[in-house]
Amino acid sequence: MMTALASPIERARGYLLSAAATAFSETRHRMRFPREMGFAAPEEAQSTDVFARAVLGELLVDMAALADDADFAAVLRDIAHREAAHVAAARLVDRAGGWSYFPGLPELPPDADSLAAALTLFVRAAPEFISLCVEPIDLALATQTADGSIETWIVAPDGAGTKSAIEGIRRFWGRDRAVDVCARFFRALHLHDPRRHRDAISRGAGFIERSQDADGGWHAQWYFGRCYPTLLAVDLLAALDAKSPAIDRALGHLTATQRPDGGWGVWQSVPLDTALALWLLARADADAYRDVIGRGLPCMLGYQARAGNWRASPWIKMDVGRPQDFLSHTLTYQSETIASAVCLRTLLLLRRNGFGVT
């Protein structure tokens, strides 16, 4: 029996536009960084919404391309441009590197993931801001090694903030060349200037392919679960070679990890992971995966609230104690707005592929 999508989409649209009217206030991530632990920010309480709104901006661009209502599509593009302006205004002015997740925290350096999210949004929605990324891109690429990976943290060789950043990496964050960060960065670079950065992107893609798990998925350093890093990896590889065998293995991983209730998630089905998996499968070949999608769609719709939103699902994670090789616990961040936007984007794609059309 065909699941009707008109009403879920309409309610989700209403929720998203209502959230936009508040400048997506729900996306703000708040954390406390105590001085007794060695943090030196004037305020222990730090908050940010820049990274989430950069990612959200790209989701809006995707939805605009899928919307069958020209007026709604125009509204989404306008909001995406506003989000790009918000991200551009948050570029660091007191140190090199572009964007830090918590810009008020001296011990947290700018990072390649935030840079990539900003660059992707600028390329797709506000090209006038791309120049803000030039210096950070060069700093990030200067860390690329023979295996194709780059450092997560962007630290200038000298200059303001370098000492605090290096100390923060040593004490709190640890050095890494995270596959999830590399995947987003090299896709952004490909969107921006594939000719100029062709060799760097090719080496980066090789690193992503070699990092694929035996079962076809990817593990993340900074994201919860496996659906999101798999999305980041497939986005890059598909942009370079739609017939990459790694993509087929990734799709096989998704079909193999579908839960009995039709959804996806680490311990149980959750809206975010379910929407991401359905998006990847439908984008690859909606007809080939019609049965899998047909089982997953009712699960995702079952989580939608009457107001049109979906509950927040764990998205970003931070492992505490990693530099000392003693993982004490994992902090997570989740956003109802991000989960709902991912779900709405998936519904729009499924409708375009004939699901829910009566």
C-alpha positions as CSV (number, residue, x, y, z in Angstrom):
1,M,0.0,0.0,0.0
2,M,1.4,3.4,-1.0
3,T,2.2,5.8,1.9
4,A,0.8,9.3,1.2
5,L,3.5,12.0,1.6
6,A,1.5,15.2,0.9
7,S,0.5,15.8,4.5
8,P,3.8,14.8,6.1
9,I,5.7,17.1,3.7
10,E,3.3,20.0,4.3
11,R,3.6,19.7,8.1
12,A,7.4,19.5,7.9
13,R,7.4,22.6,5.7
14,G,5.4,24.5,8.2
15,Y,7.8,23.4,11.0
16,L,10.9,24.3,9.1
17,L,9.6,27.8,8.1
18,S,8.6,28.4,11.7
19,A,12.1,27.5,12.8
20,A,13.6,29.7,10.2
21,A,11.6,32.7,11.6
22,T,13.5,32.2,14.9
23,A,16.9,32.0,13.0
24,F,16.9,28.3,13.8
25,S,17.5,29.0,17.5
26,E,17.1,25.4,18.4
27,T,20.3,24.5,16.7
28,R,22.4,26.4,19.3
29,H,24.9,24.0,21.1
30,R,25.8,25.0,24.6
31,M,28.6,23.5,26.7
32,R,30.6,24.5,29.8
33,F,34.4,24.4,29.8
34,P,35.6,24.8,33.4
35,R,38.7,26.8,34.3
36,E,39.7,24.1,36.8
37,M,40.2,21.8,33.8
38,G,42.5,24.3,32.2
39,F,40.3,26.3,29.9
40,A,41.0,30.0,29.7
41,A,37.9,31.5,28.0
42,P,36.5,34.6,29.9
43,E,33.2,32.8,30.1
44,E,33.0,29.1,31.0
45,A,29.7,28.7,29.2
46,Q,30.2,28.6,25.5
47,S,27.6,28.3,22.7
48,T,27.5,28.1,19.0
49,D,25.2,27.6,16.1
50,V,27.5,28.3,13.1
51,F,28.4,24.7,12.1
52,A,24.9,23.4,12.4
53,R,23.5,26.3,10.4
54,A,26.2,25.8,7.7
55,V,25.1,22.2,7.3
56,L,21.4,23.3,7.5
57,G,22.0,25.8,4.7
58,E,23.1,23.1,2.3
59,L,20.1,21.0,3.3
60,L,17.9,23.9,2.3
61,V,19.7,24.2,-1.1
62,D,19.0,20.5,-1.7
63,M,15.3,20.9,-0.7
64,A,15.0,23.9,-3.0
65,A,16.2,21.8,-6.0
66,L,13.6,19.1,-5.1
67,A,10.6,21.2,-4.3
68,D,7.7,21.2,-6.8
69,D,6.5,24.6,-5.6
70,A,8.5,27.4,-7.1
71,D,7.6,29.9,-4.4
72,F,8.7,27.5,-1.6
73,A,11.9,26.8,-3.5
74,A,12.7,30.5,-3.7
75,V,12.0,30.9,0.0
76,L,14.4,28.1,0.8
77,R,17.1,29.6,-1.4
78,D,16.7,33.0,0.3
79,I,17.0,31.3,3.8
80,A,20.1,29.4,2.6
81,H,21.7,32.7,1.5
82,R,20.9,34.2,4.9
83,E,22.5,31.2,6.6
84,A,25.6,31.7,4.5
85,A,25.8,35.4,5.6
86,H,25.5,34.3,9.2
87,V,28.3,31.8,8.7
88,A,30.5,34.3,6.9
89,A,30.1,36.8,9.7
90,A,31.4,34.2,12.2
91,R,34.8,33.8,10.5
92,L,37.5,34.3,13.1
93,V,39.3,37.6,13.0
94,D,41.7,37.0,15.9
95,R,43.5,34.0,14.4
96,A,44.0,32.2,11.1
97,G,42.1,29.1,10.1
98,G,38.6,30.3,9.3
99,W,36.1,28.8,11.7
100,S,36.2,27.2,15.1
101,Y,33.3,25.2,16.4
102,F,33.3,27.2,19.7
103,P,34.9,30.5,18.5
104,G,35.1,31.9,22.0
105,L,37.3,29.0,23.3
106,P,41.0,29.8,22.8
107,E,42.0,26.1,23.2
108,L,39.8,24.9,20.4
109,P,41.5,25.6,17.0
110,P,39.7,26.2,13.8
111,D,38.9,22.9,12.0
112,A,38.7,21.5,8.5
113,D,35.2,20.2,9.1
114,S,33.8,23.7,9.9
115,L,35.8,25.1,6.9
116,A,34.3,22.5,4.6
117,A,30.8,23.1,5.8
118,A,31.2,26.9,5.2
119,L,32.8,26.5,1.8
120,T,30.2,24.0,0.6
121,L,27.4,26.4,1.6
122,F,29.2,29.4,0.0
123,V,29.7,27.5,-3.3
124,R,26.1,26.5,-3.5
125,A,24.3,29.5,-2.1
126,A,26.5,32.6,-1.7
127,P,29.6,32.6,-4.0
128,E,30.5,36.1,-2.8
129,F,31.8,34.7,0.4
130,I,34.1,32.0,-1.1
131,S,37.2,34.3,-0.8
132,L,36.9,34.0,3.0
133,C,38.0,30.3,2.7
134,V,41.2,30.8,0.6
135,E,43.7,31.1,3.4
136,P,42.2,28.3,5.5
137,I,42.2,26.0,2.5
138,D,45.9,26.6,1.9
139,L,46.6,25.9,5.6
140,A,44.6,22.7,5.6
141,L,46.2,21.4,2.4
142,A,49.7,22.1,3.8
143,T,49.0,19.2,6.2
144,Q,48.2,16.7,3.5
145,T,50.5,13.7,3.6
146,A,51.2,10.9,1.1
147,D,48.2,8.8,2.2
148,G,45.9,11.7,1.2
149,S,44.6,12.7,4.6
150,I,44.7,16.2,6.2
151,E,44.8,17.2,9.8
152,T,41.5,18.0,11.4
153,W,42.8,21.1,13.2
154,I,43.9,24.1,11.2
155,V,46.8,25.8,13.1
156,A,49.0,28.5,11.4
157,P,52.7,27.9,11.9
158,D,52.9,31.1,13.9
159,G,50.6,34.0,14.8
160,A,47.9,34.8,17.2
161,G,46.4,31.9,19.1
162,T,48.9,29.3,18.0
163,K,50.2,28.5,21.4
164,S,46.7,28.1,23.0
165,A,45.6,26.0,20.0
166,I,48.6,23.6,20.2
167,E,48.1,23.3,24.0
168,G,44.4,22.6,23.5
169,I,45.2,19.8,21.0
170,R,47.7,18.3,23.3
171,R,45.5,18.4,26.4
172,F,41.9,18.0,25.2
173,W,41.3,17.1,21.6
174,G,44.2,15.0,20.3
175,R,45.6,15.1,16.8
176,D,43.8,13.2,14.2
177,R,43.2,12.8,10.5
178,A,39.6,11.9,10.7
179,V,38.0,10.2,7.7
180,D,34.7,12.0,8.2
181,V,36.4,15.4,8.3
182,C,38.5,14.5,5.2
183,A,35.5,13.4,3.3
184,R,33.6,16.6,3.8
185,F,36.7,18.7,3.1
186,F,37.6,17.1,-0.2
187,R,34.0,17.2,-1.4
188,A,33.9,20.9,-0.6
189,L,37.2,21.4,-2.5
190,H,35.8,19.5,-5.5
191,L,32.7,21.7,-5.5
192,H,34.9,24.8,-5.3
193,D,37.7,24.2,-7.8
194,P,38.1,20.7,-9.0
195,R,40.8,21.6,-11.6
196,R,43.1,23.5,-9.3
197,H,42.9,20.9,-6.5
198,R,42.6,17.8,-8.7
199,D,45.6,16.0,-7.3
200,A,44.9,16.8,-3.7
201,I,41.2,15.7,-4.1
202,S,42.3,12.4,-5.8
203,R,44.7,11.6,-3.0
204,G,42.0,12.5,-0.4
205,A,39.5,10.2,-2.1
206,G,42.0,7.4,-2.1
207,F,42.3,7.8,1.7
208,I,38.5,7.7,2.0
209,E,38.3,4.5,0.0
210,R,41.1,2.8,1.9
211,S,39.3,3.7,5.2
212,Q,36.1,1.9,4.3
213,D,35.3,-0.9,6.7
214,A,35.1,-4.4,5.6
215,D,31.3,-4.4,5.8
216,G,31.0,-1.4,3.5
217,G,30.3,1.4,6.0
218,W,32.6,4.0,7.6
219,H,33.3,4.8,11.2
220,A,33.5,8.5,12.3
221,Q,35.7,10.3,14.7
222,W,33.3,13.2,15.3
223,Y,29.9,11.9,14.4
224,F,27.6,9.5,16.1
225,G,26.8,6.2,14.4
226,R,27.7,5.1,10.9
227,C,25.1,6.5,8.6
228,Y,26.4,10.1,8.7
229,P,30.1,9.2,7.9
230,T,28.9,6.9,5.2
231,L,26.9,9.8,3.7
232,L,30.0,12.0,3.8
233,A,32.2,9.4,2.1
234,V,29.7,8.5,-0.6
235,D,29.0,12.2,-1.3
236,L,32.7,12.6,-2.1
237,L,33.2,9.4,-4.0
238,A,30.0,9.8,-6.1
239,A,31.1,13.3,-7.1
240,L,34.3,11.9,-8.5
241,D,33.1,8.5,-9.9
242,A,29.5,7.4,-9.7
243,K,30.5,3.9,-10.5
244,S,33.1,3.5,-7.7
245,P,32.9,0.0,-6.2
246,A,33.1,1.6,-2.7
247,I,29.7,3.1,-3.3
248,D,28.1,-0.3,-4.1
249,R,29.7,-1.7,-0.9
250,A,28.3,1.2,1.1
251,L,24.8,0.7,-0.3
252,G,25.1,-3.0,0.5
253,H,26.1,-2.1,4.1
254,L,22.9,0.0,4.4
255,T,20.6,-2.7,3.2
256,A,22.3,-5.2,5.5
257,T,21.9,-3.0,8.6
258,Q,18.2,-2.1,8.2
259,R,16.4,-3.0,11.4
260,P,13.3,-5.2,11.6
261,D,11.1,-2.1,12.0
262,G,12.5,-0.7,8.8
263,G,14.8,2.0,10.3
264,W,18.4,2.5,11.0
265,G,20.3,3.5,14.2
266,V,23.1,2.4,16.6
267,W,20.9,0.8,19.3
268,Q,17.5,1.4,17.8
269,S,16.0,3.1,14.8
270,V,16.2,6.9,15.0
271,P,14.8,9.5,12.5
272,L,18.2,11.0,11.5
273,D,19.9,7.7,10.6
274,T,16.8,6.4,8.9
275,A,16.4,9.5,6.7
276,L,20.1,9.5,5.8
277,A,20.0,5.8,4.7
278,L,16.8,6.3,2.7
279,W,18.3,9.4,1.1
280,L,21.4,7.5,0.0
281,L,19.5,4.5,-1.3
282,A,16.9,6.6,-3.2
283,R,19.5,8.9,-4.7
284,A,21.5,5.9,-5.9
285,D,18.7,3.9,-7.5
286,A,15.2,4.3,-6.1
287,D,13.8,1.5,-8.2
288,A,16.5,-1.0,-7.3
289,Y,15.9,-0.4,-3.6
290,R,12.2,0.1,-3.7
291,D,11.4,-2.7,-1.3
292,V,14.0,-1.5,1.3
293,I,12.8,2.0,1.0
294,G,9.2,0.9,1.2
295,R,10.0,-0.7,4.6
296,G,11.9,2.3,5.9
297,L,9.6,5.1,4.9
298,P,6.7,4.1,7.3
299,C,9.3,3.9,10.1
300,M,10.5,7.4,9.5
301,L,7.0,8.8,9.1
302,G,6.0,7.1,12.4
303,Y,8.5,9.4,14.2
304,Q,7.0,12.6,12.9
305,A,5.3,14.7,15.5
306,R,1.9,16.4,14.9
307,A,3.7,19.8,14.6
308,G,5.6,18.4,11.7
309,N,9.0,17.9,13.3
310,W,11.1,14.9,14.1
311,R,12.8,14.4,17.5
312,A,16.5,15.1,17.7
313,S,18.9,12.2,17.1
314,P,22.5,12.0,18.2
315,W,24.6,13.6,15.5
316,I,28.0,15.1,16.7
317,K,30.1,13.3,19.3
318,M,33.2,14.2,21.3
319,D,35.2,11.5,23.0
320,V,36.5,12.8,26.3
321,G,40.0,11.7,27.3
322,R,41.2,10.6,23.9
323,P,44.6,12.4,24.1
324,Q,45.4,10.5,27.2
325,D,44.3,7.2,25.7
326,F,41.6,6.9,28.4
327,L,38.1,7.3,27.0
328,S,36.1,8.3,30.1
329,H,32.8,9.2,28.2
330,T,31.4,10.5,25.0
331,L,29.5,13.8,24.7
332,T,26.9,14.1,22.0
333,Y,25.0,17.0,20.4
334,Q,21.7,16.6,18.7
335,S,19.3,18.9,17.0
336,E,15.6,18.6,16.3
337,T,16.0,21.1,13.4
338,I,18.8,19.2,11.7
339,A,16.9,15.9,12.0
340,S,13.7,17.4,10.7
341,A,15.5,19.0,7.8
342,V,17.2,15.8,6.8
343,C,13.8,14.0,7.0
344,L,12.0,16.6,4.9
345,R,14.8,16.5,2.3
346,T,14.4,12.7,2.1
347,L,10.6,12.9,1.7
348,L,11.0,15.4,-1.2
349,L,13.4,13.1,-3.0
350,L,11.1,10.1,-2.4
351,R,8.1,11.9,-3.7
352,R,10.1,12.9,-6.8
353,N,10.8,9.2,-7.3
354,G,7.2,8.2,-7.2
355,F,6.7,7.3,-3.5
356,G,3.5,8.6,-2.0
357,V,2.1,9.7,-5.3
358,T,-1.4,8.5,-5.8
